[in-house]
Amino acid sequence: MKRRTFFIFTIVVVIILILASIFMMPSSKTVKVDAYVSNPDLKTMLPDWKGTPVDKNGRFINHEFPGTQTFGDALKWMLQKNPQKQTKKNDTWRMQVVKDDSFINSKEDVIVLLGHSTFFIRLNGKQILIDPLFETLSLHTRFTEFPIEAANLTNIDYVLISHSHYDHCDKASIKTIKSQNPGVVFLAGLNMKSLLSDWVGDNEVQEAGWYQRYNLGEELEIIFLPARHSSRRSVNDVNKRLWGAFAIKSKNKTIYYGGDSGYGSHYKEASKLFPNIDVALIGVGAYSPRWFMSPNHQDPQQAVQAFNDTEAKMMIPFHYGTFDMADEPLSEPVVILNSLNEEKKIKQHLKIVKTGEVVFF
């Protein structure tokens, strides 16, 4: 009996440490900027921008909110009682799934949420995948199935990786895309190439600092932008790889992908840098308890404020319904968003999509 108890205790500790590696930040609450870095091979759209800030250990820093969470914060969250536990248990809501991949072979400009934070986008003839995650995520049940056959995702021009967390940067999915798309180009933040190269071989990987423009053809313009978040995949690489958001532009249309982010002034700034955003893709899940999650994930109310700040014409929410990653029930983000919409709190059009649903814009 003692051996069984010890085994269970060990498993619990291991799970806590693994989850902490996803959400936890360094142990110090005070972070000072030591230097500013960028990719000298890419153009920076802000002439007075010094570069992305790093501390004395070369770890990236959120420029507006440089403070960090501690291991104690992560441990407190994982050990405390969830006040919504019974509500979650009784929640039977699931995202609806559309199983139709005909959009892959069409020509129109489209946006398709494929689950969690994975998007397929076609803009001006170029086909893009963002944060591909096709199957399961370690330690997490997938509640919404991937809507199409991943094998059909061919003729992809660009894969955008917002940051290194496992639910946004999945090794198996990236290797699948590389094998099916020999010429695909990977666009990510600074220091991501060292991680991606083992998976994508000789395929081109471009690394950008915040406000830097990737070197692409004339058909499309993609800029890496700030987000309020963090990065980690192992014990020693906390914030060694840069996280961020993307602006994706053709001559006539602009898409903003916010990535994982807490709320901040970067949304209002996006509206100034890109004054005519057609669609804003905004994360709305994994926010509870707010005292712990808010530096990394905004709640639906903050997500609506973020959308309003961007002054975009349409909001498509994501990062909810596929995995249970925090204390809130799976259905709660949609319930709150619909309520805010009924209360006229959302300035423009809220588009809550089914997984696999095609949005023309």
ZASE-225940 format. One record per residue (C-alpha): residue number from 1; residue in one letter; y, z, x. Coordinates in Angstrom, 2 decimals. Layout:
[pt NUM; "a"; [Y; Z; X]]
...
//
This chain:
[pt 1; "m"; [0.00; 0.00; 0.00]]
[pt 2; "k"; [2.37; 0.86; 2.85]]
[pt 3; "r"; [1.66; -2.51; 4.46]]
[pt 4; "r"; [2.42; -4.31; 1.20]]
[pt 5; "t"; [5.68; -2.41; 0.79]]
[pt 6; "f"; [6.67; -3.15; 4.38]]
[pt 7; "f"; [5.84; -6.84; 3.90]]
[pt 8; "i"; [7.97; -7.08; 0.75]]
[pt 9; "f"; [10.82; -5.25; 2.47]]
[pt 10; "t"; [10.63; -7.66; 5.43]]
[pt 11; "i"; [10.71; -10.69; 3.13]]
[pt 12; "v"; [13.75; -9.31; 1.30]]
[pt 13; "v"; [15.59; -8.71; 4.58]]
[pt 14; "v"; [14.81; -12.25; 5.78]]
[pt 15; "i"; [16.07; -13.74; 2.52]]
[pt 16; "i"; [19.26; -11.66; 2.75]]
[pt 17; "l"; [19.88; -12.84; 6.30]]
[pt 18; "i"; [19.28; -16.49; 5.39]]
[pt 19; "l"; [21.63; -16.29; 2.41]]
[pt 20; "a"; [24.16; -14.50; 4.56]]
[pt 21; "s"; [24.00; -17.39; 7.03]]
[pt 22; "i"; [25.13; -19.70; 4.24]]
[pt 23; "f"; [27.96; -17.61; 2.83]]
[pt 24; "m"; [28.86; -15.17; 5.59]]
[pt 25; "m"; [31.78; -15.51; 7.95]]
[pt 26; "p"; [32.37; -13.95; 11.39]]
[pt 27; "s"; [32.65; -10.19; 11.71]]
[pt 28; "s"; [36.39; -9.97; 12.29]]
[pt 29; "k"; [38.93; -9.98; 9.45]]
[pt 30; "t"; [41.78; -11.02; 11.77]]
[pt 31; "v"; [41.72; -14.48; 13.30]]
[pt 32; "k"; [44.37; -15.83; 15.65]]
[pt 33; "v"; [45.03; -19.48; 16.42]]
[pt 34; "d"; [44.42; -20.31; 20.08]]
[pt 35; "a"; [44.71; -24.11; 20.04]]
[pt 36; "y"; [44.95; -27.22; 17.86]]
[pt 37; "v"; [42.42; -30.04; 18.03]]
[pt 38; "s"; [41.97; -33.54; 16.64]]
[pt 39; "n"; [40.14; -36.79; 17.34]]
[pt 40; "p"; [42.35; -38.85; 19.69]]
[pt 41; "d"; [40.65; -42.04; 18.51]]
[pt 42; "l"; [41.85; -41.60; 14.91]]
[pt 43; "k"; [45.36; -41.77; 13.48]]
[pt 44; "t"; [46.93; -38.66; 11.93]]
[pt 45; "m"; [48.88; -39.30; 8.74]]
[pt 46; "l"; [51.29; -36.35; 9.22]]
[pt 47; "p"; [53.56; -36.99; 12.22]]
[pt 48; "d"; [54.38; -33.29; 12.71]]
[pt 49; "w"; [50.80; -32.01; 12.37]]
[pt 50; "k"; [49.70; -30.24; 15.57]]
[pt 51; "g"; [46.01; -30.56; 14.80]]
[pt 52; "t"; [43.29; -28.47; 13.20]]
[pt 53; "p"; [43.59; -24.82; 14.32]]
[pt 54; "v"; [40.81; -23.09; 16.30]]
[pt 55; "d"; [40.46; -19.58; 17.70]]
[pt 56; "k"; [39.78; -18.63; 21.33]]
[pt 57; "n"; [36.06; -19.34; 20.83]]
[pt 58; "g"; [36.67; -22.83; 19.49]]
[pt 59; "r"; [35.89; -21.86; 15.90]]
[pt 60; "f"; [37.90; -23.62; 13.19]]
[pt 61; "i"; [40.32; -21.63; 11.05]]
[pt 62; "n"; [41.63; -22.13; 7.52]]
[pt 63; "h"; [45.28; -22.77; 8.27]]
[pt 64; "e"; [46.67; -21.17; 5.08]]
[pt 65; "f"; [44.16; -18.31; 4.79]]
[pt 66; "p"; [43.07; -17.46; 8.36]]
[pt 67; "g"; [41.36; -14.18; 7.43]]
[pt 68; "t"; [37.58; -13.96; 7.25]]
[pt 69; "q"; [34.89; -12.12; 5.35]]
[pt 70; "t"; [32.52; -9.74; 7.15]]
[pt 71; "f"; [28.77; -9.29; 7.25]]
[pt 72; "g"; [29.36; -6.10; 5.26]]
[pt 73; "d"; [30.97; -8.13; 2.46]]
[pt 74; "a"; [27.95; -10.45; 2.29]]
[pt 75; "l"; [25.52; -7.54; 2.34]]
[pt 76; "k"; [27.44; -5.70; -0.37]]
[pt 77; "w"; [27.26; -8.75; -2.67]]
[pt 78; "m"; [23.55; -9.31; -2.11]]
[pt 79; "l"; [22.64; -5.66; -2.69]]
[pt 80; "q"; [24.91; -4.85; -5.62]]
[pt 81; "k"; [23.82; -5.13; -9.25]]
[pt 82; "n"; [24.81; -8.32; -11.06]]
[pt 83; "p"; [26.55; -7.35; -14.34]]
[pt 84; "q"; [25.62; -10.79; -15.76]]
[pt 85; "k"; [21.92; -10.52; -14.93]]
[pt 86; "q"; [20.71; -10.34; -18.55]]
[pt 87; "t"; [23.11; -13.07; -19.66]]
[pt 88; "k"; [21.74; -15.33; -16.92]]
[pt 89; "k"; [18.19; -14.54; -17.96]]
[pt 90; "n"; [18.92; -15.55; -21.56]]
[pt 91; "d"; [20.85; -18.70; -20.61]]
[pt 92; "t"; [18.76; -21.75; -21.49]]
[pt 93; "w"; [21.52; -24.34; -21.01]]
[pt 94; "r"; [20.76; -27.25; -18.71]]
[pt 95; "m"; [22.81; -30.27; -17.67]]
[pt 96; "q"; [21.77; -33.46; -19.42]]
[pt 97; "v"; [20.36; -36.22; -17.23]]
[pt 98; "v"; [20.84; -39.99; -17.59]]
[pt 99; "k"; [18.00; -41.92; -15.93]]
[pt 100; "d"; [19.49; -45.36; -15.44]]
[pt 101; "d"; [20.18; -46.73; -11.98]]
[pt 102; "s"; [21.55; -50.12; -13.05]]
[pt 103; "f"; [24.96; -49.06; -11.71]]
[pt 104; "i"; [23.61; -49.51; -8.16]]
[pt 105; "n"; [23.52; -53.30; -8.58]]
[pt 106; "s"; [26.71; -53.76; -10.59]]
[pt 107; "k"; [30.12; -54.75; -9.22]]
[pt 108; "e"; [32.53; -52.46; -11.08]]
[pt 109; "d"; [34.34; -49.49; -9.60]]
[pt 110; "v"; [32.28; -46.46; -10.64]]
[pt 111; "i"; [31.78; -42.74; -9.98]]
[pt 112; "v"; [28.38; -41.18; -10.65]]
[pt 113; "l"; [27.55; -37.49; -10.22]]
[pt 114; "l"; [23.95; -37.41; -8.97]]
[pt 115; "g"; [23.70; -33.62; -9.03]]
[pt 116; "h"; [25.38; -30.57; -7.44]]
[pt 117; "s"; [27.93; -32.18; -5.07]]
[pt 118; "t"; [26.28; -35.56; -4.55]]
[pt 119; "f"; [28.30; -38.55; -5.76]]
[pt 120; "f"; [27.75; -42.29; -5.71]]
[pt 121; "i"; [31.05; -44.17; -5.63]]
[pt 122; "r"; [31.81; -47.87; -5.63]]
[pt 123; "l"; [35.40; -48.72; -4.85]]
[pt 124; "n"; [36.71; -52.19; -4.03]]
[pt 125; "g"; [33.18; -53.42; -3.36]]
[pt 126; "k"; [32.27; -50.63; -0.92]]
[pt 127; "q"; [29.41; -48.26; -1.80]]
[pt 128; "i"; [29.73; -44.61; -0.83]]
[pt 129; "l"; [27.55; -41.52; -1.00]]
[pt 130; "i"; [29.08; -38.06; -0.72]]
[pt 131; "d"; [27.09; -35.01; 0.40]]
[pt 132; "p"; [23.65; -36.47; -0.41]]
[pt 133; "l"; [20.99; -33.99; -1.55]]
[pt 134; "f"; [18.11; -35.74; -3.27]]
[pt 135; "e"; [15.41; -33.12; -3.73]]
[pt 136; "t"; [15.11; -29.37; -3.30]]
[pt 137; "l"; [17.17; -26.78; -1.46]]
[pt 138; "s"; [15.42; -24.00; 0.43]]
[pt 139; "l"; [15.15; -20.75; -1.58]]
[pt 140; "h"; [16.79; -22.38; -4.63]]
[pt 141; "t"; [15.13; -23.80; -7.75]]
[pt 142; "r"; [16.53; -27.18; -8.79]]
[pt 143; "f"; [17.43; -26.93; -12.49]]
[pt 144; "t"; [18.67; -30.51; -12.84]]
[pt 145; "e"; [16.47; -33.28; -11.51]]
[pt 146; "f"; [17.82; -36.07; -9.36]]
[pt 147; "p"; [18.50; -38.83; -11.91]]
[pt 148; "i"; [17.38; -41.92; -9.97]]
[pt 149; "e"; [14.87; -42.98; -7.34]]
[pt 150; "a"; [16.44; -42.26; -3.96]]
[pt 151; "a"; [14.53; -45.25; -2.60]]
[pt 152; "n"; [16.85; -47.51; -4.62]]
[pt 153; "l"; [19.97; -46.32; -2.79]]
[pt 154; "t"; [20.37; -49.34; -0.56]]
[pt 155; "n"; [23.45; -51.32; 0.53]]
[pt 156; "i"; [25.34; -48.08; 1.15]]
[pt 157; "d"; [28.37; -48.62; 3.38]]
[pt 158; "y"; [29.54; -45.06; 4.01]]
[pt 159; "v"; [28.11; -41.55; 3.77]]
[pt 160; "l"; [30.74; -38.80; 3.61]]
[pt 161; "i"; [29.71; -35.28; 4.68]]
[pt 162; "s"; [32.24; -32.62; 3.70]]
[pt 163; "h"; [30.73; -29.80; 5.79]]
[pt 164; "s"; [27.55; -28.52; 7.39]]
[pt 165; "h"; [26.21; -26.13; 4.72]]
[pt 166; "y"; [22.65; -26.98; 3.71]]
[pt 167; "d"; [23.54; -27.89; 0.12]]
[pt 168; "h"; [26.00; -30.54; 1.36]]
[pt 169; "c"; [24.39; -31.72; 4.57]]
[pt 170; "d"; [20.68; -32.18; 3.90]]
[pt 171; "k"; [18.59; -33.46; 6.80]]
[pt 172; "a"; [15.87; -35.15; 4.72]]
[pt 173; "s"; [18.35; -36.96; 2.46]]
[pt 174; "i"; [20.48; -38.17; 5.36]]
[pt 175; "k"; [17.41; -39.47; 7.20]]
[pt 176; "t"; [16.32; -41.29; 4.03]]
[pt 177; "i"; [19.71; -42.97; 3.68]]
[pt 178; "k"; [19.72; -43.98; 7.35]]
[pt 179; "s"; [16.23; -45.53; 7.07]]
[pt 180; "q"; [17.17; -47.54; 3.97]]
[pt 181; "n"; [20.63; -48.57; 5.19]]
[pt 182; "p"; [20.50; -49.64; 8.86]]
[pt 183; "g"; [24.24; -50.28; 9.11]]
[pt 184; "v"; [25.54; -47.26; 7.19]]
[pt 185; "v"; [28.47; -45.36; 8.77]]
[pt 186; "f"; [28.71; -41.57; 8.55]]
[pt 187; "l"; [32.14; -39.95; 8.11]]
[pt 188; "a"; [32.51; -36.21; 8.68]]
[pt 189; "g"; [34.62; -33.47; 10.25]]
[pt 190; "l"; [35.09; -32.56; 13.90]]
[pt 191; "n"; [31.96; -31.54; 15.84]]
[pt 192; "m"; [29.57; -32.83; 13.16]]
[pt 193; "k"; [28.22; -35.64; 15.35]]
[pt 194; "s"; [26.12; -33.24; 17.43]]
[pt 195; "l"; [24.28; -32.24; 14.26]]
[pt 196; "l"; [24.00; -35.67; 12.64]]
[pt 197; "s"; [23.04; -37.72; 15.70]]
[pt 198; "d"; [19.47; -36.42; 15.81]]
[pt 199; "w"; [19.01; -37.60; 12.22]]
[pt 200; "v"; [20.86; -40.92; 12.24]]
[pt 201; "g"; [20.11; -42.19; 15.74]]
[pt 202; "d"; [22.46; -44.93; 16.89]]
[pt 203; "n"; [24.29; -45.26; 13.57]]
[pt 204; "e"; [28.04; -44.80; 13.84]]
[pt 205; "v"; [29.37; -41.29; 13.19]]
[pt 206; "q"; [33.13; -40.77; 12.97]]
[pt 207; "e"; [34.53; -37.25; 13.26]]
[pt 208; "a"; [37.99; -36.43; 11.90]]
[pt 209; "g"; [40.33; -33.50; 11.98]]
[pt 210; "w"; [42.41; -32.64; 8.93]]
[pt 211; "y"; [44.88; -35.37; 7.89]]
[pt 212; "q"; [43.12; -37.96; 10.07]]
[pt 213; "r"; [42.29; -41.47; 8.87]]
[pt 214; "y"; [38.88; -42.95; 9.68]]
[pt 215; "n"; [38.73; -46.34; 11.41]]
[pt 216; "l"; [37.48; -48.63; 8.63]]
[pt 217; "g"; [38.05; -52.16; 7.42]]
[pt 218; "e"; [40.91; -53.31; 5.23]]
[pt 219; "e"; [38.98; -52.87; 1.98]]
[pt 220; "l"; [39.15; -49.09; 2.00]]
[pt 221; "e"; [41.07; -46.15; 3.44]]
[pt 222; "i"; [39.45; -42.70; 3.79]]
[pt 223; "i"; [41.32; -39.62; 5.00]]
[pt 224; "f"; [39.86; -36.20; 5.86]]
[pt 225; "l"; [41.90; -33.39; 4.29]]
[pt 226; "p"; [41.95; -29.57; 4.36]]
[pt 227; "a"; [39.77; -27.41; 2.14]]
[pt 228; "r"; [39.57; -23.63; 2.07]]
[pt 229; "h"; [36.01; -22.97; 3.17]]
[pt 230; "s"; [33.76; -22.37; 6.20]]
[pt 231; "s"; [30.70; -23.78; 7.96]]
[pt 232; "r"; [27.40; -22.44; 9.24]]
[pt 233; "r"; [23.78; -23.52; 9.72]]
[pt 234; "s"; [22.47; -20.96; 12.20]]
[pt 235; "v"; [23.25; -17.62; 13.80]]
[pt 236; "n"; [25.60; -18.88; 16.51]]
[pt 237; "d"; [27.50; -21.82; 15.00]]
[pt 238; "v"; [29.87; -20.10; 12.55]]
[pt 239; "n"; [32.84; -22.42; 11.93]]
[pt 240; "k"; [31.98; -24.56; 14.97]]
[pt 241; "r"; [31.96; -27.66; 12.73]]
[pt 242; "l"; [34.91; -28.59; 10.53]]
[pt 243; "w"; [34.85; -28.62; 6.73]]
[pt 244; "g"; [37.19; -30.51; 4.43]]
[pt 245; "a"; [38.00; -32.79; 1.51]]
[pt 246; "f"; [38.39; -36.58; 1.26]]
[pt 247; "a"; [40.95; -39.00; -0.12]]
[pt 248; "i"; [39.37; -42.40; -0.82]]
[pt 249; "k"; [41.82; -45.22; -1.40]]
[pt 250; "s"; [41.82; -48.90; -2.22]]
[pt 251; "k"; [45.03; -50.85; -2.78]]
[pt 252; "n"; [45.09; -49.91; -6.45]]
[pt 253; "k"; [43.03; -46.72; -6.88]]
[pt 254; "t"; [42.70; -43.27; -5.32]]
[pt 255; "i"; [39.88; -40.73; -5.58]]
[pt 256; "y"; [40.21; -37.14; -4.35]]
[pt 257; "y"; [37.01; -35.25; -3.50]]
[pt 258; "g"; [37.80; -31.56; -3.04]]
[pt 259; "g"; [34.52; -30.48; -1.43]]
[pt 260; "d"; [33.67; -26.79; -1.42]]
[pt 261; "s"; [36.93; -24.88; -1.54]]
[pt 262; "g"; [38.72; -21.78; -2.62]]
[pt 263; "y"; [42.07; -22.29; -4.31]]
[pt 264; "g"; [45.08; -23.01; -2.12]]
[pt 265; "s"; [48.26; -25.04; -1.70]]
[pt 266; "h"; [46.28; -28.00; -0.31]]
[pt 267; "y"; [45.84; -29.33; -3.85]]
[pt 268; "k"; [49.56; -29.54; -4.50]]
[pt 269; "e"; [49.98; -31.06; -1.07]]
[pt 270; "a"; [47.41; -33.74; -1.98]]
[pt 271; "s"; [49.60; -34.77; -4.91]]
[pt 272; "k"; [52.52; -35.29; -2.54]]
[pt 273; "l"; [50.50; -37.22; 0.02]]
[pt 274; "f"; [48.77; -39.31; -2.67]]
[pt 275; "p"; [51.13; -39.42; -5.66]]
[pt 276; "n"; [48.93; -41.50; -7.95]]
[pt 277; "i"; [45.40; -40.02; -7.86]]
[pt 278; "d"; [43.16; -41.62; -10.48]]
[pt 279; "v"; [40.23; -39.18; -10.33]]
[pt 280; "a"; [39.95; -35.70; -8.80]]
[pt 281; "l"; [36.44; -34.40; -8.17]]
[pt 282; "i"; [36.80; -30.61; -8.24]]
[pt 283; "g"; [34.16; -27.93; -7.58]]
[pt 284; "v"; [33.81; -25.31; -10.31]]
[pt 285; "g"; [30.66; -23.29; -9.57]]
[pt 286; "a"; [29.23; -20.47; -7.38]]
[pt 287; "y"; [32.31; -18.28; -7.89]]
[pt 288; "s"; [30.98; -14.92; -9.07]]
[pt 289; "p"; [31.61; -12.20; -8.04]]
[pt 290; "r"; [35.15; -13.42; -7.53]]
[pt 291; "w"; [36.02; -10.69; -5.00]]
[pt 292; "f"; [33.47; -12.21; -2.62]]
[pt 293; "m"; [33.29; -15.90; -3.51]]
[pt 294; "s"; [36.98; -16.76; -4.01]]
[pt 295; "p"; [37.74; -17.58; -0.35]]
[pt 296; "n"; [35.06; -20.29; -0.47]]
[pt 297; "h"; [34.60; -21.36; -4.11]]
[pt 298; "q"; [37.17; -21.41; -6.90]]
[pt 299; "d"; [36.33; -20.34; -10.44]]
[pt 300; "p"; [36.91; -22.71; -13.40]]
[pt 301; "q"; [40.39; -21.34; -14.07]]
[pt 302; "q"; [41.39; -21.94; -10.46]]
[pt 303; "a"; [39.69; -25.34; -10.53]]
[pt 304; "v"; [41.86; -26.34; -13.49]]
[pt 305; "q"; [44.94; -25.15; -11.63]]
[pt 306; "a"; [43.77; -27.17; -8.63]]
[pt 307; "f"; [43.37; -30.27; -10.81]]
[pt 308; "n"; [46.80; -29.76; -12.37]]
[pt 309; "d"; [48.25; -29.39; -8.87]]
[pt 310; "t"; [46.81; -32.75; -7.78]]
[pt 311; "e"; [48.48; -34.42; -10.80]]
[pt 312; "a"; [45.42; -36.67; -11.05]]
[pt 313; "k"; [44.68; -38.59; -14.24]]
[pt 314; "m"; [41.06; -37.39; -14.62]]
[pt 315; "m"; [39.06; -34.36; -13.50]]
[pt 316; "i"; [35.30; -34.54; -12.96]]
[pt 317; "p"; [33.86; -31.08; -12.22]]
[pt 318; "f"; [30.86; -30.61; -9.92]]
[pt 319; "h"; [28.99; -27.94; -7.89]]
[pt 320; "y"; [27.44; -26.30; -10.95]]
[pt 321; "g"; [24.31; -26.60; -13.08]]
[pt 322; "t"; [21.92; -27.88; -10.39]]
[pt 323; "f"; [21.28; -24.72; -8.35]]
[pt 324; "d"; [21.74; -21.02; -9.11]]
[pt 325; "m"; [23.88; -19.98; -6.15]]
[pt 326; "a"; [25.91; -17.03; -7.42]]
[pt 327; "d"; [26.10; -14.38; -10.16]]
[pt 328; "e"; [27.44; -16.46; -13.06]]
[pt 329; "p"; [25.10; -18.10; -15.62]]
[pt 330; "l"; [24.55; -21.85; -15.20]]
[pt 331; "s"; [26.38; -22.66; -18.43]]
[pt 332; "e"; [29.48; -20.54; -17.79]]
[pt 333; "p"; [31.60; -23.12; -15.90]]
[pt 334; "v"; [31.28; -25.64; -18.76]]
[pt 335; "v"; [31.98; -23.02; -21.42]]
[pt 336; "i"; [35.15; -21.91; -19.65]]
[pt 337; "l"; [36.31; -25.47; -18.94]]
[pt 338; "n"; [35.88; -26.49; -22.59]]
[pt 339; "s"; [37.78; -23.40; -23.69]]
[pt 340; "l"; [40.65; -24.14; -21.31]]
[pt 341; "n"; [40.71; -27.71; -22.55]]
[pt 342; "e"; [40.93; -26.57; -26.18]]
[pt 343; "e"; [43.79; -24.26; -25.18]]
[pt 344; "k"; [45.67; -27.27; -23.70]]
[pt 345; "k"; [45.60; -25.69; -20.23]]
[pt 346; "i"; [44.42; -28.95; -18.64]]
[pt 347; "k"; [47.32; -31.38; -18.20]]
[pt 348; "q"; [45.32; -34.61; -18.02]]
[pt 349; "h"; [41.80; -35.75; -18.93]]
[pt 350; "l"; [38.79; -33.48; -18.37]]
[pt 351; "k"; [35.57; -35.50; -18.03]]
[pt 352; "i"; [32.46; -33.30; -18.06]]
[pt 353; "v"; [29.71; -35.71; -17.11]]
[pt 354; "k"; [25.95; -35.76; -17.43]]
[pt 355; "t"; [23.99; -36.04; -14.21]]
[pt 356; "g"; [23.56; -39.77; -13.61]]
[pt 357; "e"; [26.30; -40.76; -16.08]]
[pt 358; "v"; [28.43; -43.70; -14.98]]
[pt 359; "v"; [32.21; -43.22; -15.09]]
[pt 360; "f"; [34.32; -46.38; -14.98]]
[pt 361; "f"; [37.92; -45.86; -13.90]]
//
